[in-house]
């Protein structure tokens, strides 16, 4: 019998004080997968919505970057996304937490919509003590976005290989 369990560090908060030219904040979610499967697991990420992957605050939103993991891009004004150091097309890290910086050269991808999950990690062996993946999230916004709490929900799924 094979088993698998997944935990995360919880809600990722990206506090940001905007400026006319924009500001960037980056922080991470720590995803841990435990499995006794000798074939390993595949970790997937997707939005909980099939129609929107935007950060939403009432009638206001910040769209996800249109870049993909295979061809990630730097965050433009009023965009958000995710990255995983050293995998897919993101390039090496280390990514670190930043708050209210004028820019970042790190590349990000948009969270895929529900029903089109992105495989973000594939392993080929068991991880009985837990295998950790840092999923970094970043947002860049300027003063055209009203102050408030913008949010979105991302779902991780771990499946046995």
Secondary structure, 3 states (H helix, E strand, C coil): CCCEEEEECCCCCCCCCCECCCEEEEEEEEEEEEECCCCCEEEEEEECCCCCCCEEECCEEEEECCCECCECECCCCCEEEEECCCCCCCCCCCCCCEEEECCCCCCEECCCCCCCCEEEEECCCCEEEEEEEEEEEEEEEECCCCCCCCECCEEEEEEEC
